[in-house]
Amino acid sequence: MRSKELLLADFPILDQSIHGQALVYLDNAATTQKPMAVLRASRHYYETINSNIHRGTHQLARAATEAFENARQTIATHLHATTPDEVIFTSGTTGGINLVANILSLSGKIGPGDEVLISTLEHHSNIVPWQMLCQRTGAILKIIPCHDDGTLDQESFRSQLSQGNVKILAVTWISNAFGTVNPVAELTRAAKQAGAIVLIDAAQSIAHLPVDVQTLGADFLAFSGHKIYAPTGIGVLWGRAELLNELPPWQGGGEMIKEVTFEHTTYNELPFKYEAGTPNIEGAIVLGAAFDYVNGIGIDAIHAHEGALIRSAAAALSDISGIRFYGPANRSGSLSFNIDGIHHYDLGTLLDQMGVAVRTGHHCCQPLMARFGTTGTVRASFALYNTESDIEVFANATKKAVGMLR
């Protein structure tokens, strides 16, 4: 890792005060802050090459197209995709999952009595699209339960697979609520052996873990740019080329066509088949810059740094009377907890007054919260720019807030 001072200098938003206190930003699972390299890339696009892409013959159009497709190549390389054509730009994880759910609905591959298997740990964005698919097709939504430590019940998972009706497995890699790291490669292998299509929600893992889609073995993987230091409104769906070629398009118009008459339309090849309309050109280019930034630091170094911070935070908070941590000890990205007799919202509000930004509530995981008998938790989530000093401030502020609320 680069020095703390150099990293912090890359993120100008962190050099400010909140309510008269130096900002400690621990809400990275919701969205990450943006480094100067990303901010400069955004400004450079609008100041020098702003144009629509792919069909223009003038210089700006050619330059914007080259930058856009270079970003696709950068991301494909990071993911170890077989070809950049497998990288489809979307609005984010939610957009990617909805795309897959819709094209599978249209494909005829899913019908009455077929099963879609998800887990208790899922974000609403990996629940609701599959409920909608089931309503449209007559398929049945099934749930992998989790243990009290927030890990998946592997015995139940394999039992449900063995019944032979699971056609889709859609599972998160890292729980945004608890930081649970699911063994997605192992889950994928078992599901593929049972004949299921597999989608991995990588929204939380993309900034914390190396991703190799070849080793992973899944059919689809979706993530959002704003979780990895890029803007909101841009994301990626990676999909196996042979499957994407086989499946129908979802949205019509713009770049997804080759030829249109009033009688018939010929669809474009990958990746344009799934990129209807004018894309978020700036967002894609800047997402490529964000990956360059992360790779310049090293994802393994980032993972080790963040892991040490999570362990340090858990240790610093552990002597608070009545504290309950959620999820396994081996977490990634987030530390989620409640304190007996104190509402998570009240604690989060007081932490904000002391300059510490955390997330409170159900984290778009209401079924998971119901499983654990709570309406929500306090969640501190970490990024490459967080420091041991942040942990000290966070722990002291939490203890002070607890004293005020009891």
Steps between C-alpha positions, in 0.01 A plus 500: 500500500606858437546723802197625691581860409520427127176304499309768690636766267333312213153550654426872548155441651661342806681822584201672656315538827151376584325678787835648594670160512747349254312262270542127559321334209393142576210460259690346211264207449238758399737693274871574483665839466673591176877547453648787301587260217129427456397865535759602242384229259144629524603857439734400216217324319265798514769758429674325210311210334130530591311335214266215424679181409535219245326650196659843470774566246638820649803522729314544829277199429802286413687610816199439726438158343863401549495608867170318559622175346837529675309512830316184401835332432640618835205349684511178299868461588429559869224238497705253289217492247555291188416802284401864560174414321392331825507834682164677476467849642191548717370752751631289788452169680124543512490569127716197427292260709176629349648458152578134569163432665318653203693322225460168681126569529486561125719204409260217574766335715297553820148367542237393755643294783861593430686637802704816550733468797623804693626545857380665817795741472383666180454871435152588379648548152577128492158405634235709327608437135476125564159537666389683186645226278311240701175696465548515122607139444339296776840412645542464876736706716698295752723628780831373640480565877791626705642401836508723806851614408375636167650225284296301251354161587696286256307185587170666409654638179613158382172341604303748290733447203463124525128520435579585138271797442744791553549682170656824633731571792536872579719571800704781647875464533529729804199595711456876499334478843726261693823473300457123463722367220318219324700215340368595157736283298392195699131596476537557127662161439221320679228698323656449155527127563126508573436677168422846637587841358703700755505874564736657755419836658848652528391848612688472829785274390621698199693753712633252754592173327670391178249378242578230244184400317675204338589351838165596648311306234174697522288608202441859609662748738365848573645800681465878537768757424426716802608219731850513348577874501314582175180703453144386560289395205760273341564131550584177324333174425754237400348198329631193321502582131346172385204545736450869420505418129231241557270721711266764355550876541293687756479865392472616140646795313826676436821302507337159547395477133679411178218568254140613542208486260132526587475128443807373685796599720839330507666530838858606554776278634641507853537715697280746309206258496441595865596869487191663354498878471772750573710357785650679796813580300672710764412248770654210311818691422535612861429147626801390298704770674379374839621148418835642394521679834414189703738282301776755554467441873430128481178323594680251727663786694162673529336182628769446763483864613122497535500165677738635763273802551189286547674282757631809677154658508339184639764478771463869590122469538491159667513632856174695460240339722215343302662520158406236246693455177329343200668271253806275533833608646657475154317794344575716200407861440260557788453469874136490606380521861233602749521596867235384746249769589619745231329550166738484204363825355561690825857374518566587136360851549730568793799362312424742217506788748852388590611492135472124447294387200352150535186340358202395712185309412420178317758559221244388238501156663167486683462119482848462652417745779176311569700175524708659778207666674605860446383797295856592410858540613782751516738426214854633472653419163855552387705606200864534401520857637384413852764493775562375851442858610149476355441187707611675817272796436211269412541284810532797735199672344293182528584462869421863563166469318412185694565688824268778389219263396499282809 
